[in-house]
Amino acid sequence: MNVGDRVRLLTGTEEGIVTRLLDSELVEVAIDNDFTIPVLRREVVVVAQEEGNNFDRTAPDYRVGQVPGKNANASKKDNSKRPSQPSGPAKPAQPSLQEALAAVASSGAGMAKSGGSSPVAGGSKQPAAAKGLFLALVHQSPELLGVTLINNTEADVLFTYGEETSARPYRALAADKLGPKASTKPLSFLHMKDFETWPAVVFQLLPTRLNGDAAYELLTKRQAFKASTFYSSQRPAPVIGKDAYLFQLDEKAAAAIAPEKLAEEAPAPAAAPAPAKPAGVDIAALKAQLSGDAPAKPAAVLAAATPAPAAPVVAPPHEFDLHLEALRPDTKEELSNTAILRIQLDAFEDALSRALATNMHEIVFIHGMGNGVLRKEIHRQLSRNKDIKFFEDARKEKFGFGATLVRLK
């Protein structure tokens, strides 16, 4: 399962696009291109491209006034009941996220090449596109942006792509070779509503030419996003021929390495210096301490050398509430579904470990109903814990299916 795959939820009929791989068990899925939810990998299945061909499932066509994700279900109605459209030149429909990804994937080897420049109204020619390597954030839907690398040069480019966040210094997400005058398929997806928490993207770029007569230095570019400069960066992107938020990655072009520098032998590693003897060691005092004839140490020294006792483990309450307003009552910032789920799972794991350490017999976790993602993840972790005797839904007359009773060994 990769970013950009179209998937179907096994617990319903909803379909969406994988926009992010959160960890080995969890992915982020955009439903109807508009809102995202974290889903366990085993709860979704990839929709094969052949399914649409065999079952005649065509992509939804959006009429005038429709926006992908907000009224996409309107396209599923019977076409025969639609009023006839007035004759005249047809207006191009806005592509859906599924159509955009399918077009990118069908271009071969994960690269999308330009199909020629379109004429501008009035017969004027478009200005020549700037040469270089670009980061382009392209709208896949009104709220969803695809992170794309554009190579508007005559050379191939080897690249790696990763992201930096405050919680994780670096995470590698993609590595590939991009041909000249080409663009990648979306390497990841960013949501406009999460702009304040967007990660910084990191590219490593190495230009190369087959049978070329020069080698180039590696370019490393880190791009963070600020509102003051982001919204003013929107302009037509080269190669793909679409408007995008565009950032040039090679303002300073990669320098060619001189042949004589390549021929230089790498210097031999310097020998490690001999370890220096500790200064200020009194040999006579050391011998006296080893023989037992040394004077007693002062009380202050003994007190400083004695480690402080560890703080006692506090048992959690018998009914532990995992709702965000109970865990963080003072928080006012809007968090994404993924961030909320991580906070709840961390609190659950901490409470369970404290309950086991303090020999509690049982504990009730109040997780609520919701979409069931938190409940399923809690039950999965409990089923793998050998210190759990059993678990079940707790007091349905009080909590319904919104709480789980855990009996500890």
C-alpha positions in Angstrom: 0.0 0.0 0.0 1.4 3.3 -1.1 0.6 7.0 -1.0 -1.9 7.7 -3.8 -3.6 4.3 -3.8 -7.4 4.3 -3.9 -8.8 2.1 -1.1 -12.2 1.0 0.2 -13.1 0.7 3.8 -13.9 -2.9 4.8 -16.4 -1.7 7.4 -18.5 0.3 4.9 -18.8 1.4 1.3 -16.7 4.6 1.5 -13.7 4.9 -0.8 -10.8 7.3 -0.5 -7.1 8.0 -1.3 -4.2 7.1 0.9 -2.5 10.5 1.6 0.0 9.5 4.3 1.6 6.4 5.9 1.5 7.2 9.6 3.3 4.1 10.9 3.4 0.4 10.2 -0.2 -0.1 11.3 -1.9 3.2 10.5 -2.6 5.2 7.3 -4.3 8.5 6.6 -7.2 8.3 4.0 -8.9 11.3 2.3 -12.6 10.5 2.0 -14.4 12.3 -0.9 -11.2 14.3 -1.3 -12.3 16.6 1.5 -11.7 15.2 5.0 -9.2 12.7 6.3 -9.3 10.0 8.9 -6.7 7.7 10.3 -7.5 4.1 9.5 -5.8 0.8 10.4 -4.2 -0.9 7.4 -6.1 -4.1 7.9 -9.4 -2.1 7.7 -8.9 -1.0 4.1 -8.3 -2.8 0.8 -6.7 -1.4 -2.4 -9.2 -0.9 -5.3 -7.6 -2.4 -8.4 -7.7 -0.4 -11.6 -9.2 -3.3 -13.4 -12.3 -3.2 -11.2 -13.6 -0.1 -13.0 -13.1 -1.7 -16.4 -14.7 -5.0 -15.6 -17.7 -3.5 -13.8 -18.1 -0.5 -16.0 -17.4 1.9 -13.0 -16.6 5.2 -14.6 -15.2 8.2 -12.7 -17.8 10.7 -11.5 -18.5 13.6 -13.8 -19.0 16.9 -12.1 -21.6 19.2 -13.4 -21.7 23.0 -13.2 -21.6 24.1 -9.5 -20.4 20.7 -8.2 -17.2 20.6 -6.2 -15.3 17.3 -5.6 -15.8 16.0 -2.1 -18.8 18.4 -1.1 -21.5 17.1 -3.5 -19.7 14.3 -5.2 -22.6 11.9 -4.5 -24.7 13.9 -6.9 -22.8 12.4 -9.8 -24.0 8.9 -8.8 -27.6 9.6 -9.7 -29.3 8.3 -12.8 -28.0 10.3 -15.8 -31.3 9.8 -17.6 -33.1 12.1 -15.1 -30.9 15.0 -15.7 -32.3 18.0 -17.6 -30.7 18.3 -21.1 -27.8 20.8 -21.2 -28.0 23.7 -23.6 -26.0 23.2 -26.8 -22.7 25.0 -27.1 -19.1 24.5 -26.4 -18.6 22.1 -23.5 -16.7 23.5 -20.5 -13.9 21.2 -19.2 -14.8 19.6 -15.9 -12.6 19.9 -12.9 -10.7 16.5 -12.5 -11.3 14.6 -9.4 -8.5 13.3 -7.2 -9.0 9.8 -8.6 -8.8 11.0 -12.2 -5.7 13.1 -11.4 -3.9 10.2 -9.8 -4.9 7.8 -12.6 -3.5 10.1 -15.2 -0.2 10.4 -13.3 0.1 6.6 -12.8 -0.7 5.8 -16.5 2.2 8.0 -17.8 4.7 5.2 -17.0 7.4 4.7 -14.4 5.6 7.1 -12.0 6.6 10.2 -14.2 4.2 12.6 -15.9 5.6 14.4 -19.0 4.1 17.5 -20.5 1.9 17.0 -23.5 2.8 20.3 -25.2 2.0 23.8 -24.4 -1.6 25.0 -25.0 -2.2 28.2 -26.9 -3.1 31.3 -25.1 -6.3 33.3 -26.0 -5.6 35.9 -28.6 -2.9 33.9 -30.3 0.0 35.1 -28.1 2.7 32.8 -27.1 3.4 31.7 -23.6 6.6 32.9 -22.0 9.4 30.4 -21.8 9.3 28.4 -18.6 12.2 28.9 -16.2 14.8 26.2 -16.2 15.6 24.3 -13.1 14.3 21.9 -10.4 11.0 22.9 -8.7 8.9 21.9 -5.8 5.2 22.2 -6.8 2.2 21.9 -4.6 -0.6 21.1 -7.0 -4.3 21.2 -6.1 -5.8 17.7 -6.3 -9.1 19.0 -4.8 -10.0 22.4 -3.2 -8.5 21.4 0.1 -5.9 18.8 -0.9 -2.4 19.5 -2.3 0.0 17.0 -3.9 3.7 17.5 -3.3 5.4 17.1 -6.8 9.0 17.4 -8.0 9.4 19.0 -11.5 12.6 18.6 -13.6 12.7 21.4 -16.2 16.3 20.6 -17.3 18.0 18.5 -19.9 19.6 16.1 -17.4 18.3 13.2 -15.4 18.0 13.8 -11.6 18.4 11.2 -8.8 16.4 12.4 -5.8 15.3 11.5 -2.3 12.3 13.1 -0.5 11.7 13.3 3.2 9.8 15.3 5.8 10.8 16.9 9.1 8.4 17.5 12.1 8.9 18.6 15.6 8.1 15.0 16.8 10.4 13.3 14.2 13.6 15.0 13.0 13.5 13.3 9.6 11.6 10.6 7.8 12.5 9.4 4.3 9.4 8.9 2.1 10.6 8.5 -1.5 13.6 8.0 -3.7 13.7 7.7 -7.5 15.2 8.9 -10.8 13.4 11.7 -12.7 14.0 12.2 -16.4 14.4 15.6 -18.2 11.2 17.7 -18.8 9.2 15.5 -16.4 7.4 15.5 -13.1 6.8 12.9 -10.4 3.5 11.6 -9.3 2.5 13.1 -5.9 5.1 12.2 -3.3 2.8 13.1 -0.4 -0.3 15.1 0.3 -0.9 18.2 2.4 -4.2 19.6 3.7 -4.9 23.3 3.7 -6.7 23.1 7.0 -3.5 21.7 8.6 -1.2 24.5 7.2 0.1 25.5 10.6 1.4 22.0 11.3 2.8 21.2 7.8 6.2 19.4 7.9 9.3 20.9 6.3 10.1 19.0 3.1 13.7 17.9 2.4 15.0 17.1 -1.1 18.4 15.7 -2.0 19.1 16.1 -5.7 21.9 14.8 -7.9 21.9 15.8 -11.6 23.4 13.2 -13.9 23.9 12.7 -17.7 24.4 9.3 -19.4 27.8 9.4 -21.1 28.3 12.9 -19.8 31.8 14.4 -19.2 31.2 15.9 -15.8 30.1 14.8 -12.3 28.0 17.1 -10.1 27.8 17.8 -6.4 24.8 16.8 -4.3 22.2 19.5 -3.7 20.3 19.4 -0.4 17.3 21.7 0.0 15.0 22.1 3.0 11.8 24.0 2.4 9.5 25.2 5.2 6.2 27.0 4.6 5.1 30.4 5.9 1.8 32.0 5.1 3.6 35.3 4.3 5.4 33.8 1.3 3.3 30.7 0.5 0.2 32.3 -1.0 2.2 34.7 -3.2 4.1 31.8 -4.7 1.2 30.5 -6.9 1.9 30.7 -10.6 1.9 28.5 -13.7 4.3 25.6 -13.2 6.6 24.4 -16.1 6.2 20.9 -17.6 2.8 20.1 -16.0 1.1 23.2 -17.4 -1.0 23.9 -14.3 -1.1 26.6 -11.6 0.8 25.5 -8.5 2.5 26.9 -5.4 6.0 26.8 -6.9 9.4 26.9 -5.2 12.7 26.6 -7.0 15.1 24.1 -5.4 18.3 24.9 -7.3 18.6 28.6 -7.0 22.3 27.8 -6.9 22.9 25.2 -9.6 24.9 22.1 -8.8 28.6 22.7 -9.4 30.5 20.3 -11.6 33.4 18.5 -9.9 36.7 19.0 -11.7 38.3 15.8 -13.1 41.6 16.4 -11.1 39.6 16.6 -7.9 37.9 13.3 -8.7 41.4 11.7 -9.2 42.7 12.8 -5.8 43.1 10.0 -3.4 41.1 10.3 -0.2 43.4 11.2 2.7 44.3 8.4 5.1 42.4 8.7 8.4 44.5 10.2 11.1 45.7 7.9 13.8 43.7 8.1 17.0 45.6 9.9 19.7 46.8 8.0 22.7 44.4 8.3 25.7 45.6 11.0 28.0 46.3 10.1 31.6 43.7 11.6 34.0 45.1 14.7 35.6 45.2 15.3 39.3 45.2 11.6 40.4 46.9 11.1 43.7 48.5 7.6 43.5 49.2 7.5 47.3 45.6 8.4 48.2 44.3 5.8 45.7 46.4 3.1 47.3 45.2 4.1 50.7 41.6 3.8 49.7 42.1 0.4 48.1 43.9 -0.9 51.2 41.2 0.4 53.6 43.4 2.8 55.4 41.9 5.9 53.9 40.0 8.3 56.2 36.2 8.2 56.2 34.5 10.4 53.6 32.6 13.5 54.8 28.9 13.1 55.3 28.2 15.7 52.5 30.1 13.5 50.0 28.1 10.4 51.0 24.8 12.3 50.7 25.7 13.5 47.3 26.7 10.1 46.1 23.5 8.4 47.3 20.9 8.3 44.4 17.5 9.8 45.2 14.7 7.2 45.5 12.5 6.8 42.4 9.1 8.5 42.6 6.3 6.0 43.4 4.0 4.9 40.6 0.5 6.4 41.0 -2.4 4.1 40.1 -4.8 5.5 37.5 -8.5 5.9 38.3 -10.7 2.9 37.9 -12.6 4.6 35.1 -10.1 6.3 32.8 -11.6 8.8 30.3 -9.7 8.9 27.0 -11.7 11.8 25.5 -9.5 14.8 24.5 -11.3 17.2 26.7 -10.6 15.0 29.7 -6.9 14.5 28.8 -6.2 18.1 27.8 -9.0 20.3 29.3 -7.0 23.5 28.7 -6.1 23.0 25.1 -7.6 25.5 22.6 -5.8 24.6 19.4 -7.5 22.6 16.7 -5.8 19.2 16.2 -6.1 16.9 13.3 -7.7 13.4 13.8 -4.3 11.8 13.6 -2.8 14.0 16.4 -5.9 13.3 18.6 -5.6 9.6 18.1 -1.9 9.6 19.0 -2.6 11.6 22.2 -5.3 9.1 23.2 -3.2 6.0 22.5 -0.3 7.4 24.5 -2.6 8.1 27.5 -4.1 4.6 27.2 -0.6 2.9 27.2 0.5 5.0 30.2 -2.6 4.2 32.2 -2.4 0.5 31.4 1.3 0.2 32.4 0.5 2.1 35.7 -2.4 -0.2 36.4 -0.2 -3.3 36.0 2.6 -1.8 38.1 0.2 -1.1 41.0 -1.4 -4.5 40.9 -4.9 -3.2 40.0 -7.5 -6.0 39.4 -9.4 -4.2 36.6 -9.7 -0.8 34.9 -12.3 0.7 32.6 -11.2 2.7 29.5 -13.9 5.2 28.3 -13.2 5.7 24.6 -16.6 6.7 23.2 -18.3 5.5 20.1 -17.0 7.7 17.2 -15.9 5.9 14.1 -14.5 3.0 16.1 -10.8 3.5 15.2 -9.7 4.1 18.9 -11.8 1.2 20.2 -10.3 -1.2 17.6 -6.7 -0.1 18.3 -7.2 -0.5 22.1 -8.7 -4.0 21.6 -5.8 -4.9 19.3 -3.2 -3.9 21.8 -5.1 -5.7 24.7 -5.3 -8.9 22.7 -1.5 -9.0 22.4 -0.8 -8.3 26.0 0.0 -11.4 28.1 -0.8 -9.6 31.4 -4.5 -9.2 30.4 -6.9 -11.9 31.7 -9.8 -10.7 29.4 -11.5 -7.6 28.2 -15.1 -6.8 27.3 -17.6 -4.0 26.8 -18.2 -2.4 30.1 -21.7 -1.6 31.5 -23.6 -1.2 28.3 -26.5 0.4 30.2 -24.1 3.2 31.2 -21.6 3.5 28.4 -23.2 1.5 25.6 -20.3 0.4 23.4 -18.2 3.4 24.4 -16.1 1.7 27.2 -14.0 -1.4 27.6 -13.5 -3.3 30.9 -10.0 -4.8 31.2 -9.4 -7.5 33.8 -5.7 -7.8 34.8 -3.8 -10.9 35.9 
